[in-house]
Amino acid sequence: MTTTRVAVPRKGRPLEAVLERLAARTGTTELADDIISTLRYEKAITKGNQTAEADVYHRLAEYSSLDDPHRPEYTLLRDDRDGMPRRVVFDSVTVPTDHGDVQLIGREEPFRALRTHEFALGFDSADLVLEEVVQLRDDALTSIAEINDRIDPLDTDVRVVTGLGDTVYHTLLATPDVVDSQDRTLDREFVRNYDGELCISPRYERLVEAVLGTAALDGITFTYPENGNEEEADIAATGIGVYLTVTGSTARDHDLELGEQLFPSETVLLENARERDATTEDVGELFAEPEETALQSV
């Protein structure tokens, strides 16, 4: 049987979502748990929350199994924290399925690897698709299902197939006095009627423009958190902003009110239409919920 190569992130929530979804379909829960726990442990070491007796090279040799493709391999990545430590990240593993072997291959930028036709299938954050290829329009982009309609076919052959449901939302946040100044619900219409500064992460500028709609941004100036500052603290200082929230507890610690959930930051299955064949379509089905279908035919 054939082997289908699938590009995945090297670490973090998106990789965990892929591993958990595939494990649910193939019974490889122990393998997924092993990879996830290893990477969480290595993250804790890099952040200084754990200590390890062996150095990073010995740990890498202990984790990796080069003789068995069905056991995970790892590699070292230079971390961007102070001192630029080397961090153990995911490299590859091969999982047997009813549609042949599926080889998950770690990439720093899976979406871009699909754009250059290195892979037919891959996973990345929906955020990156918004930041790179969706067209900006006056009206707001509100859901994963709308993304493909905003991709110029001349720009890329990659399309979103489905989301994995590991959702964290880009959410409107504002201080009570800013909310009270308009005496209205904190939502997109609030922003449309607001003039002034709006605090966002600089890497999400294009995403925010897409999910709010360019028409809502007349009279608004973006500001950005100072280096090293907590985003919610700077949003509170500005009065209003957009940030990723799970429970909103940190935002409330800064006396911020939670407004509309603007867009889901979700891991999505991506497909390069030019590389599609019957096998990749079957493999793609492994990652879809039973009741789900593809978001849009390409």
Backbone as CSV, one residue per row, in Angstrom:
resi,resn,N_x,N_y,N_z,CA_x,CA_y,CA_z,C_x,C_y,C_z
1,MET,0.841,-1.198,0.000,0.000,0.000,0.000,0.877,1.249,0.000
2,THR,0.304,2.333,-0.444,1.063,3.572,-0.563,1.234,4.249,0.798
3,THR,2.207,5.145,0.844,2.419,5.991,2.016,2.063,7.424,1.642
4,THR,1.180,8.038,2.417,0.767,9.415,2.181,1.464,10.323,3.174
5,ARG,2.209,11.290,2.671,2.937,12.238,3.507,2.025,13.411,3.847
6,VAL,1.983,13.760,5.134,1.126,14.837,5.610,1.980,15.805,6.430
7,ALA,1.973,17.068,6.063,2.750,18.077,6.781,2.001,18.505,8.038
8,VAL,2.714,18.542,9.159,2.107,18.941,10.432,3.043,19.904,11.150
9,PRO,2.518,20.696,12.090,3.401,21.553,12.894,4.347,20.708,13.736
10,ARG,5.440,21.303,14.159,6.441,20.561,14.927,6.123,20.487,16.418
11,LYS,5.200,21.320,16.894,4.925,21.360,18.329,3.619,22.106,18.558
12,GLY,3.153,22.082,19.803,2.044,22.917,20.209,0.664,22.321,19.991
13,ARG,-0.334,23.137,20.274,-1.734,22.729,20.205,-2.138,22.168,18.848
14,PRO,-1.749,22.761,17.717,-2.161,22.181,16.430,-1.664,20.758,16.218
15,LEU,-0.403,20.484,16.590,0.110,19.122,16.444,-0.654,18.160,17.344
16,GLU,-0.944,18.572,18.564,-1.691,17.715,19.479,-3.072,17.402,18.922
17,ALA,-3.726,18.380,18.307,-5.052,18.149,17.737,-4.998,17.115,16.622
18,VAL,-3.972,17.183,15.779,-3.811,16.213,14.695,-3.586,14.818,15.257
19,LEU,-2.686,14.694,16.221,-2.379,13.394,16.808,-3.603,12.779,17.471
20,GLU,-4.359,13.582,18.176,-5.541,13.062,18.870,-6.620,12.626,17.890
21,ARG,-6.815,13.386,16.825,-7.825,13.012,15.835,-7.432,11.721,15.125
22,LEU,-6.153,11.611,14.734,-5.701,10.404,14.049,-5.750,9.201,14.984
23,ALA,-5.394,9.394,16.242,-5.433,8.294,17.209,-6.849,7.771,17.391
24,ALA,-7.818,8.670,17.376,-9.215,8.258,17.540,-9.690,7.382,16.398
25,ARG,-9.073,7.549,15.212,-9.486,6.776,14.036,-8.671,5.511,13.840
26,THR,-7.487,5.448,14.434,-6.576,4.334,14.149,-6.223,3.509,15.389
27,GLY,-6.672,3.945,16.546,-6.355,3.217,17.765,-4.941,3.413,18.262
28,THR,-4.270,4.449,17.800,-2.872,4.692,18.191,-2.792,5.711,19.329
29,THR,-3.662,5.551,20.306,-3.716,6.506,21.412,-2.422,6.529,22.204
30,GLU,-1.833,5.365,22.450,-0.590,5.307,23.216,0.533,6.066,22.508
31,LEU,0.612,5.933,21.192,1.624,6.647,20.415,1.399,8.155,20.508
32,ALA,0.161,8.578,20.329,-0.145,10.006,20.398,0.177,10.568,21.776
33,ASP,-0.221,9.852,22.815,0.045,10.318,24.182,1.542,10.427,24.445
34,ASP,2.313,9.489,23.907,3.758,9.501,24.097,4.380,10.744,23.464
35,ILE,3.977,11.044,22.236,4.522,12.224,21.549,4.115,13.502,22.277
36,ILE,2.837,13.590,22.634,2.336,14.802,23.294,3.033,15.028,24.633
37,SER,3.154,13.980,25.443,3.780,14.143,26.759,5.263,14.491,26.631
38,THR,5.937,13.908,25.639,7.354,14.217,25.431,7.546,15.688,25.080
39,LEU,6.722,16.192,24.160,6.875,17.579,23.720,6.464,18.567,24.821
40,ARG,5.468,18.217,25.615,5.093,19.089,26.731,6.223,19.154,27.769
41,TYR,6.848,18.017,28.008,7.969,17.974,28.943,9.125,18.829,28.434
42,GLU,9.428,18.703,27.159,10.523,19.490,26.583,10.204,20.982,26.585
43,LYS,8.940,21.323,26.381,8.542,22.735,26.463,8.763,23.262,27.875
44,ALA,8.394,22.453,28.863,8.568,22.866,30.254,10.042,23.068,30.587
45,ILE,10.913,22.218,30.036,12.360,22.387,30.250,12.828,23.698,29.630
46,THR,12.399,23.960,28.404,12.815,25.180,27.702,12.359,26.431,28.456
47,LYS,11.174,26.375,29.058,10.638,27.535,29.777,11.171,27.631,31.200
48,GLY,11.969,26.642,31.615,12.539,26.682,32.948,11.627,26.147,34.032
49,ASN,10.541,25.476,33.645,9.612,24.918,34.625,9.931,23.474,34.996
50,GLN,10.888,22.867,34.296,11.342,21.512,34.578,12.866,21.483,34.432
51,THR,13.481,20.551,35.122,14.917,20.342,34.942,15.151,18.909,34.477
52,ALA,16.210,18.701,33.715,16.522,17.371,33.199,17.972,17.027,33.535
53,GLU,18.182,15.773,33.918,19.544,15.341,34.240,20.393,15.209,32.981
54,ALA,19.846,14.605,31.934,20.589,14.419,30.683,20.526,15.685,29.844
55,ASP,21.570,15.936,29.047,21.528,17.109,28.172,20.597,16.832,26.995
56,VAL,20.347,17.874,26.199,19.334,17.785,25.157,19.681,16.754,24.083
57,TYR,20.967,16.551,23.826,21.363,15.591,22.802,21.118,14.154,23.258
58,HIS,21.367,13.879,24.538,21.097,12.550,25.069,19.583,12.293,25.108
59,ARG,18.821,13.314,25.450,17.357,13.146,25.476,16.841,12.881,24.064
60,LEU,17.385,13.605,23.083,16.974,13.395,21.699,17.248,11.964,21.256
61,ALA,18.415,11.444,21.599,18.764,10.068,21.222,17.863,9.061,21.913
62,GLU,17.464,9.360,23.136,16.601,8.446,23.883,15.183,8.424,23.299
63,TYR,14.694,9.588,22.873,13.325,9.671,22.355,13.185,9.031,20.975
64,SER,14.154,9.263,20.103,14.015,8.900,18.699,14.304,7.422,18.464
65,SER,13.621,6.875,17.464,13.804,5.462,17.106,13.966,5.387,15.595
66,LEU,15.193,5.490,15.126,15.456,5.581,13.699,15.223,4.262,12.972
67,ASP,15.234,3.147,13.693,15.092,1.843,13.048,13.638,1.432,12.830
68,ASP,12.708,2.115,13.467,11.294,1.747,13.373,10.483,2.968,12.973
69,PRO,10.006,3.044,11.721,9.260,4.233,11.276,7.941,4.431,12.014
70,HIS,7.453,3.385,12.678,6.205,3.506,13.413,6.418,4.021,14.836
71,ARG,7.650,4.350,15.174,7.965,5.045,16.412,8.400,6.463,16.057
72,PRO,8.135,7.420,16.910,8.394,8.817,16.541,9.869,9.169,16.473
73,GLU,10.166,10.101,15.597,11.482,10.728,15.538,11.334,12.195,15.921
74,TYR,12.377,12.739,16.510,12.383,14.130,16.939,13.627,14.809,16.373
75,THR,13.622,16.120,16.442,14.789,16.870,16.010,14.957,18.066,16.928
76,LEU,16.014,18.841,16.721,16.281,20.011,17.552,15.971,21.285,16.785
77,LEU,15.329,22.198,17.485,14.974,23.491,16.903,15.489,24.586,17.815
78,ARG,16.072,25.613,17.224,16.563,26.734,18.022,15.361,27.551,18.505
79,ASP,15.203,27.655,19.823,14.089,28.393,20.404,14.418,29.884,20.421
80,ASP,13.381,30.727,20.379,13.628,32.177,20.288,13.700,32.855,21.654
81,ARG,13.690,32.083,22.731,13.797,32.687,24.057,15.235,33.139,24.338
82,ASP,15.399,33.874,25.443,16.722,34.373,25.813,17.721,33.225,25.844
83,GLY,18.877,33.442,25.237,19.880,32.406,25.179,19.705,31.454,24.011
84,MET,18.553,31.530,23.338,18.249,30.706,22.167,18.564,29.227,22.423
85,PRO,17.940,28.622,23.421,18.228,27.207,23.704,17.733,26.302,22.581
86,ARG,18.302,25.122,22.483,17.817,24.124,21.538,16.653,23.376,22.187
87,ARG,15.600,23.202,21.420,14.395,22.558,21.926,14.081,21.327,21.096
88,VAL,13.712,20.233,21.772,13.306,19.012,21.083,11.898,19.201,20.527
89,VAL,11.740,18.959,19.204,10.446,19.092,18.554,10.186,17.849,17.694
90,PHE,8.954,17.725,17.246,8.548,16.561,16.460,9.161,16.598,15.060
91,ASP,9.571,15.411,14.584,10.113,15.303,13.233,9.223,14.443,12.336
92,SER,8.936,13.192,12.735,8.095,12.349,11.880,7.663,11.084,12.614
93,VAL,6.589,10.473,12.104,6.147,9.148,12.537,5.228,8.599,11.447
94,THR,5.224,7.303,11.291,4.365,6.644,10.304,3.293,5.841,11.029
95,VAL,2.028,6.072,10.640,0.888,5.424,11.291,0.152,4.564,10.266
96,PRO,0.005,3.252,10.520,-0.767,2.404,9.608,-2.257,2.748,9.679
97,THR,-2.912,2.812,8.516,-4.352,3.069,8.461,-4.977,2.160,7.408
98,ASP,-6.299,2.201,7.319,-6.999,1.412,6.305,-6.728,1.910,4.894
99,HIS,-6.146,3.103,4.782,-5.848,3.693,3.472,-4.349,3.734,3.215
100,GLY,-3.616,2.838,3.842,-2.169,2.811,3.703,-1.510,3.561,4.837
101,ASP,-0.186,3.578,4.833,0.553,4.288,5.868,0.392,5.794,5.698
102,VAL,0.209,6.479,6.823,0.187,7.938,6.838,1.429,8.401,7.589
103,GLN,2.289,9.121,6.890,3.528,9.618,7.496,3.355,11.093,7.849
104,LEU,3.300,11.380,9.140,3.239,12.759,9.608,4.651,13.314,9.638
105,ILE,4.844,14.443,8.961,6.181,15.039,8.850,6.134,16.464,9.391
106,GLY,6.972,16.735,10.394,6.995,18.052,11.005,7.589,19.106,10.093
107,ARG,6.931,20.247,10.023,7.411,21.394,9.265,7.195,22.665,10.088
108,GLU,8.110,23.594,9.958,7.948,24.862,10.649,6.741,25.626,10.107
109,GLU,6.496,25.508,8.827,5.390,26.238,8.198,4.648,25.293,7.246
110,PRO,3.795,24.415,7.770,3.106,23.439,6.923,2.306,24.076,5.783
111,PHE,1.635,25.180,6.063,0.835,25.834,5.028,1.702,26.241,3.841
112,ARG,2.861,26.775,4.115,3.752,27.197,3.029,4.331,25.990,2.297
113,ALA,4.524,24.872,3.008,4.998,23.654,2.351,3.957,23.136,1.360
114,LEU,2.676,23.296,1.676,1.625,22.918,0.727,1.588,23.885,-0.448
115,ARG,1.808,25.151,-0.184,1.765,26.149,-1.256,2.850,25.899,-2.299
116,THR,3.971,25.325,-1.861,5.059,25.028,-2.799,4.999,23.592,-3.311
117,HIS,3.869,22.931,-3.091,3.583,21.598,-3.654,4.490,20.506,-3.105
118,GLU,5.042,20.708,-1.898,5.802,19.634,-1.266,4.880,18.538,-0.741
119,PHE,3.633,18.913,-0.424,2.664,17.986,0.139,1.301,18.217,-0.510
120,ALA,0.489,17.156,-0.510,-0.911,17.295,-0.931,-1.792,17.659,0.252
121,LEU,-1.442,17.153,1.445,-2.234,17.374,2.650,-1.353,17.936,3.758
122,GLY,-1.965,18.715,4.623,-1.229,19.240,5.757,-2.149,19.922,6.736
123,PHE,-1.598,20.271,7.866,-2.354,20.944,8.922,-1.601,22.195,9.363
124,ASP,-2.371,23.240,9.621,-1.792,24.456,10.173,-2.911,25.248,10.826
125,SER,-2.554,26.327,11.478,-3.564,27.179,12.093,-4.317,27.954,11.019
126,ALA,-5.632,28.068,11.200,-6.431,28.895,10.296,-5.928,30.335,10.294
127,ASP,-5.334,30.765,11.415,-4.800,32.124,11.496,-3.822,32.413,10.370
128,LEU,-2.940,31.457,10.099,-1.903,31.681,9.100,-2.511,31.864,7.710
129,VAL,-3.579,31.137,7.418,-4.244,31.288,6.122,-4.798,32.705,6.000
130,LEU,-5.409,33.204,7.081,-5.942,34.558,7.061,-4.835,35.592,6.918
131,GLU,-3.718,35.340,7.584,-2.625,36.307,7.565,-1.930,36.364,6.210
132,GLU,-2.039,35.297,5.409,-1.243,35.238,4.184,-2.033,35.372,2.893
133,VAL,-3.233,34.783,2.809,-3.842,34.701,1.478,-5.292,35.157,1.367
134,VAL,-6.031,35.303,2.458,-7.426,35.697,2.270,-7.514,37.150,1.821
135,GLN,-8.499,37.412,0.989,-8.719,38.764,0.510,-9.408,39.599,1.582
136,LEU,-8.970,40.836,1.728,-9.612,41.754,2.657,-10.804,42.409,1.968
137,ARG,-11.933,42.414,2.664,-13.146,42.991,2.114,-13.820,43.877,3.151
138,ASP,-14.798,44.668,2.694,-15.523,45.530,3.626,-16.259,44.719,4.681
139,ASP,-16.851,43.590,4.263,-17.620,42.790,5.208,-16.715,41.834,5.966
140,ALA,-17.158,41.448,7.150,-16.347,40.646,8.057,-16.302,39.181,7.638
141,LEU,-15.194,38.539,7.943,-15.042,37.091,7.799,-15.346,36.489,9.167
142,THR,-16.342,35.595,9.240,-16.834,35.171,10.543,-16.645,33.696,10.851
143,SER,-16.293,32.861,9.867,-16.202,31.429,10.145,-15.153,30.763,9.261
144,ILE,-14.719,29.564,9.688,-13.773,28.770,8.908,-14.354,28.457,7.532
145,ALA,-15.659,28.200,7.478,-16.299,27.798,6.225,-16.242,28.871,5.151
146,GLU,-15.980,30.128,5.539,-15.955,31.228,4.574,-14.577,31.470,3.971
147,ILE,-13.561,30.787,4.507,-12.196,31.112,4.092,-11.971,30.854,2.612
148,ASN,-12.396,29.703,2.104,-12.102,29.357,0.708,-12.661,30.368,-0.277
149,ASP,-13.796,30.978,0.067,-14.387,31.985,-0.824,-13.509,33.222,-0.950
150,ARG,-12.596,33.395,-0.007,-11.743,34.587,-0.009,-10.325,34.300,-0.476
151,ILE,-10.085,33.115,-0.996,-8.765,32.785,-1.509,-8.762,32.951,-3.026
152,ASP,-7.864,33.766,-3.526,-7.724,33.969,-4.956,-7.097,32.717,-5.572
153,PRO,-7.790,32.043,-6.517,-7.229,30.822,-7.108,-5.917,31.059,-7.841
154,LEU,-5.631,32.296,-8.205,-4.359,32.608,-8.854,-3.223,32.748,-7.833
155,ASP,-3.600,32.865,-6.560,-2.599,33.072,-5.511,-2.080,31.754,-4.968
156,THR,-2.956,30.761,-4.810,-2.542,29.476,-4.259,-3.546,28.396,-4.626
157,ASP,-3.061,27.146,-4.709,-3.924,25.991,-4.951,-4.404,25.359,-3.653
158,VAL,-4.004,25.910,-2.518,-4.350,25.318,-1.226,-5.723,25.797,-0.781
159,ARG,-6.508,24.851,-0.239,-7.822,25.171,0.296,-7.998,24.511,1.663
160,VAL,-8.885,25.078,2.460,-9.240,24.511,3.754,-10.275,23.410,3.533
161,VAL,-10.042,22.240,4.124,-10.973,21.120,4.009,-11.903,21.060,5.207
162,THR,-11.349,21.088,6.409,-12.162,21.016,7.621,-11.344,21.492,8.806
163,GLY,-12.015,21.834,9.884,-11.351,22.204,11.119,-11.349,21.043,12.099
164,LEU,-10.447,21.103,13.074,-10.332,20.027,14.056,-11.004,20.358,15.386
165,GLY,-11.568,21.546,15.496,-12.348,21.868,16.681,-11.547,22.248,17.912
166,ASP,-10.234,22.409,17.802,-9.406,22.817,18.946,-9.434,24.337,19.043
167,THR,-10.590,24.861,19.388,-10.865,26.271,19.144,-10.487,27.179,20.309
168,VAL,-9.721,28.209,19.988,-9.493,29.357,20.854,-9.931,30.566,20.029
169,TYR,-10.662,31.478,20.640,-11.253,32.557,19.846,-10.478,33.870,19.938
170,HIS,-10.338,34.530,18.791,-9.958,35.933,18.767,-11.191,36.719,19.238
171,THR,-11.037,37.417,20.343,-12.195,37.992,21.030,-12.009,39.490,21.243
172,LEU,-13.089,40.223,21.104,-13.075,41.650,21.441,-13.021,41.812,22.956
173,LEU,-12.118,42.662,23.425,-11.986,42.958,24.846,-11.992,44.470,25.022
174,ALA,-12.609,44.945,26.091,-12.627,46.388,26.345,-12.857,46.655,27.821
175,THR,-12.416,47.829,28.266,-12.656,48.235,29.648,-14.108,48.694,29.792
176,PRO,-14.650,48.613,31.016,-16.049,49.012,31.214,-16.354,50.435,30.774
177,ASP,-15.407,51.366,30.980,-15.704,52.745,30.606,-15.815,52.919,29.096
178,VAL,-15.018,52.158,28.320,-15.140,52.226,26.866,-16.466,51.619,26.425
179,VAL,-16.842,50.492,27.033,-18.129,49.871,26.693,-19.281,50.808,27.050
180,ASP,-19.208,51.417,28.236,-20.284,52.303,28.682,-20.381,53.557,27.828
181,SER,-19.275,53.951,27.206,-19.285,55.178,26.404,-20.208,55.073,25.201
182,GLN,-20.460,53.853,24.741,-21.366,53.675,23.600,-22.706,53.087,24.020
183,ASP,-22.752,52.553,25.242,-23.993,51.962,25.739,-24.566,50.963,24.739
184,ARG,-23.701,50.069,24.244,-24.132,49.042,23.297,-23.288,47.787,23.508
185,THR,-23.718,46.688,22.897,-23.017,45.417,23.024,-21.633,45.509,22.385
186,LEU,-20.656,44.865,23.037,-19.289,44.875,22.527,-19.170,43.839,21.404
187,ASP,-19.413,44.283,20.174,-19.388,43.391,19.016,-18.852,44.140,17.815
188,ARG,-18.979,43.541,16.643,-18.451,44.192,15.433,-19.118,45.543,15.189
189,GLU,-20.404,45.650,15.483,-21.098,46.919,15.289,-20.550,47.981,16.236
190,PHE,-20.144,47.549,17.426,-19.502,48.464,18.372,-18.251,49.066,17.742
191,VAL,-17.422,48.204,17.134,-16.188,48.670,16.500,-16.512,49.599,15.341
192,ARG,-17.561,49.300,14.597,-17.942,50.138,13.463,-18.266,51.568,13.912
193,ASN,-18.769,51.693,15.141,-19.148,53.014,15.656,-18.074,53.636,16.542
194,TYR,-16.957,52.947,16.660,-15.885,53.402,17.553,-14.803,54.119,16.758
195,ASP,-14.280,55.201,17.311,-13.131,55.907,16.750,-12.039,55.951,17.814
196,GLY,-10.809,55.649,17.394,-9.708,55.723,18.349,-8.753,54.563,18.185
197,GLU,-8.000,54.275,19.239,-6.979,53.239,19.190,-7.562,51.880,19.540
198,LEU,-7.061,50.858,18.865,-7.453,49.478,19.130,-6.179,48.644,19.197
199,CYS,-5.952,47.972,20.324,-4.692,47.269,20.576,-4.772,45.824,20.075
200,ILE,-3.795,45.432,19.256,-3.734,44.075,18.717,-2.275,43.621,18.678
201,SER,-2.076,42.318,18.540,-0.732,41.804,18.290,-0.342,42.165,16.857
202,PRO,0.866,42.668,16.622,1.235,43.102,15.269,1.158,41.987,14.238
203,ARG,1.402,40.732,14.639,1.356,39.655,13.655,-0.068,39.318,13.236
204,TYR,-1.071,39.847,13.962,-2.459,39.565,13.619,-3.155,40.735,12.924
205,GLU,-2.378,41.708,12.436,-3.008,42.893,11.860,-3.902,42.536,10.672
206,ARG,-3.403,41.736,9.760,-4.198,41.386,8.580,-5.382,40.501,8.961
207,LEU,-5.168,39.618,9.919,-6.257,38.770,10.401,-7.374,39.619,10.992
208,VAL,-7.027,40.583,11.821,-8.037,41.441,12.443,-8.785,42.241,11.382
209,GLU,-8.052,42.710,10.377,-8.716,43.438,9.290,-9.725,42.544,8.566
210,ALA,-9.387,41.260,8.420,-10.288,40.332,7.731,-11.514,40.018,8.569
211,VAL,-11.324,39.749,9.861,-12.452,39.290,10.671,-13.351,40.432,11.133
212,LEU,-12.843,41.654,11.169,-13.692,42.798,11.467,-14.303,43.399,10.209
213,GLY,-13.612,43.232,9.083,-14.041,43.876,7.849,-13.440,45.259,7.762
214,THR,-12.929,45.614,6.603,-12.226,46.892,6.481,-13.151,48.090,6.683
215,ALA,-14.443,47.927,6.394,-15.373,49.047,6.567,-15.516,49.436,8.029
216,ALA,-15.318,48.471,8.935,-15.464,48.753,10.366,-14.265,49.488,10.936
217,LEU,-13.184,49.604,10.166,-11.935,50.140,10.705,-11.714,51.610,10.386
218,ASP,-12.673,52.254,9.745,-12.565,53.694,9.520,-12.512,54.412,10.862
219,GLY,-11.532,55.265,11.029,-11.410,56.012,12.272,-10.671,55.272,13.368
220,ILE,-10.125,54.103,13.047,-9.418,53.292,14.042,-7.928,53.255,13.726
221,THR,-7.120,53.373,14.757,-5.678,53.254,14.645,-5.219,52.068,15.485
222,PHE,-4.462,51.168,14.875,-3.942,50.029,15.618,-2.770,50.452,16.502
223,THR,-2.762,49.942,17.732,-1.598,50.037,18.595,-1.173,48.615,18.952
224,TYR,0.049,48.469,19.467,0.591,47.136,19.687,1.197,47.050,21.088
225,PRO,1.114,45.851,21.703,1.707,45.694,23.036,3.205,45.975,23.022
226,GLU,3.688,46.577,24.093,5.120,46.794,24.241,5.811,45.448,24.411
227,ASN,7.044,45.353,23.941,7.791,44.101,24.061,7.842,43.639,25.511
228,GLY,7.458,42.371,25.721,7.515,41.801,27.057,6.289,42.050,27.900
229,ASN,5.396,42.924,27.462,4.186,43.203,28.227,3.125,42.136,27.979
230,GLU,2.287,41.922,28.984,1.148,41.040,28.839,0.119,41.728,27.947
231,GLU,-0.358,41.009,26.921,-1.250,41.624,25.936,-2.485,42.246,26.585
232,GLU,-3.091,41.506,27.544,-4.310,42.031,28.171,-4.048,43.320,28.940
233,ALA,-2.838,43.452,29.500,-2.502,44.672,30.230,-2.461,45.865,29.283
234,ASP,-1.871,45.682,28.107,-1.806,46.778,27.145,-3.167,47.080,26.542
235,ILE,-3.998,46.059,26.356,-5.364,46.312,25.881,-6.124,47.140,26.911
236,ALA,-5.951,46.801,28.187,-6.607,47.568,29.244,-6.130,49.016,29.241
237,ALA,-4.837,49.218,28.996,-4.304,50.583,28.954,-4.858,51.356,27.767
238,THR,-5.054,50.662,26.636,-5.614,51.301,25.449,-7.112,51.511,25.597
239,GLY,-7.771,50.543,26.202,-9.221,50.634,26.394,-9.996,49.586,25.629
240,ILE,-9.456,49.151,24.480,-10.144,48.163,23.655,-9.111,47.446,22.783
241,GLY,-9.377,46.180,22.494,-8.458,45.438,21.654,-9.008,44.067,21.307
242,VAL,-8.183,43.300,20.602,-8.531,41.943,20.186,-7.415,41.020,20.636
243,TYR,-7.807,39.893,21.285,-6.791,38.948,21.734,-7.396,37.560,21.815
244,LEU,-6.521,36.537,21.757,-6.956,35.149,21.885,-7.333,34.851,23.335
245,THR,-8.508,34.257,23.541,-8.923,33.898,24.886,-9.486,32.484,24.905
246,VAL,-9.242,31.810,26.018,-9.839,30.496,26.252,-10.994,30.654,27.227
247,THR,-10.681,31.080,28.450,-11.724,31.283,29.457,-11.971,32.759,29.735
248,GLY,-11.014,33.611,29.351,-11.158,35.035,29.636,-10.732,35.419,31.032
249,SER,-10.185,34.476,31.814,-9.836,34.775,33.208,-8.754,35.842,33.311
250,THR,-7.729,35.769,32.448,-6.664,36.770,32.496,-7.195,38.141,32.100
251,ALA,-8.088,38.171,31.119,-8.686,39.446,30.718,-9.456,40.068,31.876
252,ARG,-10.202,39.249,32.597,-10.978,39.769,33.728,-10.061,40.257,34.847
253,ASP,-8.879,39.633,34.966,-7.911,40.096,35.958,-7.499,41.539,35.690
254,HIS,-7.600,41.957,34.440,-7.257,43.330,34.056,-8.510,44.197,33.887
255,ASP,-9.613,43.716,34.454,-10.887,44.457,34.432,-11.388,44.690,33.007
256,LEU,-11.136,43.710,32.154,-11.629,43.792,30.786,-12.921,42.998,30.640
257,GLU,-13.839,43.524,29.872,-15.059,42.793,29.544,-14.853,42.024,28.246
258,LEU,-15.409,40.807,28.203,-15.322,39.989,27.001,-16.483,40.311,26.078
259,GLY,-16.136,40.592,24.817,-17.166,40.883,23.829,-17.343,39.734,22.854
260,GLU,-17.638,40.052,21.620,-17.929,39.043,20.603,-16.698,38.192,20.294
261,GLN,-16.933,36.891,20.140,-15.885,36.001,19.646,-15.821,36.178,18.132
262,LEU,-14.752,36.802,17.673,-14.690,37.236,16.282,-14.382,36.098,15.315
263,PHE,-13.447,35.222,15.710,-13.028,34.186,14.766,-12.315,33.069,15.516
264,PRO,-12.565,31.807,15.126,-11.895,30.698,15.803,-10.468,30.503,15.329
265,SER,-9.538,30.516,16.282,-8.154,30.147,15.983,-8.102,28.631,16.100
266,GLU,-8.180,27.942,14.991,-8.415,26.503,14.963,-7.425,25.834,14.011
267,THR,-7.014,24.624,14.351,-6.200,23.839,13.427,-7.077,23.337,12.289
268,VAL,-6.608,23.508,11.048,-7.413,23.107,9.893,-6.626,22.148,9.004
269,LEU,-7.375,21.223,8.401,-6.811,20.351,7.374,-6.791,21.114,6.063
270,LEU,-5.624,21.138,5.415,-5.439,21.855,4.163,-5.116,20.863,3.053
271,GLU,-5.547,21.194,1.844,-5.272,20.334,0.694,-4.809,21.181,-0.483
272,ASN,-3.772,20.703,-1.164,-3.361,21.325,-2.414,-4.091,20.613,-3.544
273,ALA,-4.998,21.319,-4.194,-5.868,20.695,-5.193,-5.091,20.070,-6.338
274,ARG,-3.956,20.656,-6.684,-3.155,20.138,-7.803,-2.533,18.783,-7.487
275,GLU,-2.380,18.493,-6.199,-1.739,17.247,-5.775,-2.752,16.189,-5.340
276,ARG,-4.037,16.492,-5.428,-5.061,15.585,-4.936,-5.176,14.328,-5.792
277,ASP,-5.399,13.175,-5.122,-5.753,11.945,-5.820,-6.694,11.154,-4.922
278,ALA,-7.090,9.964,-5.358,-8.054,9.180,-4.594,-7.535,8.834,-3.203
279,THR,-6.245,8.552,-3.099,-5.674,8.181,-1.802,-5.685,9.352,-0.838
280,THR,-5.298,10.535,-1.301,-5.287,11.686,-0.395,-6.701,12.038,0.048
281,GLU,-7.687,11.834,-0.826,-9.069,12.080,-0.421,-9.477,11.117,0.685
282,ASP,-9.101,9.841,0.552,-9.423,8.856,1.585,-8.719,9.176,2.894
283,VAL,-7.448,9.560,2.815,-6.695,9.900,4.021,-7.307,11.132,4.691
284,GLY,-7.734,12.099,3.889,-8.378,13.283,4.445,-9.603,12.943,5.271
285,GLU,-10.332,11.910,4.875,-11.526,11.502,5.606,-11.196,11.012,7.012
286,LEU,-9.959,10.564,7.230,-9.569,10.114,8.559,-9.656,11.231,9.596
287,PHE,-9.534,12.461,9.126,-9.460,13.581,10.052,-10.775,14.341,10.180
288,ALA,-11.796,13.940,9.439,-13.083,14.618,9.494,-13.969,13.961,10.534
289,GLU,-14.791,14.755,11.203,-15.790,14.192,12.100,-16.779,13.385,11.270
290,PRO,-17.403,12.335,11.840,-18.312,11.502,11.060,-19.424,12.274,10.379
291,GLU,-19.940,13.321,11.055,-21.049,14.058,10.466,-20.594,15.189,9.576
292,GLU,-19.269,15.414,9.496,-18.773,16.538,8.717,-18.515,16.133,7.264
293,THR,-18.593,17.086,6.406,-18.143,16.943,5.036,-17.126,18.028,4.769
294,ALA,-16.498,17.968,3.615,-15.538,19.021,3.267,-16.237,20.362,3.262
295,LEU,-15.489,21.404,3.630,-16.067,22.736,3.691,-16.499,23.212,2.313
296,GLN,-15.729,22.889,1.338,-16.052,23.380,0.006,-15.273,22.567,-1.017
297,SER,-15.911,22.195,-2.071,-15.189,21.513,-3.137,-14.212,22.478,-3.767
298,VAL,-13.051,21.959,-4.126,-12.025,22.825,-4.714,-12.115,22.776,-6.218
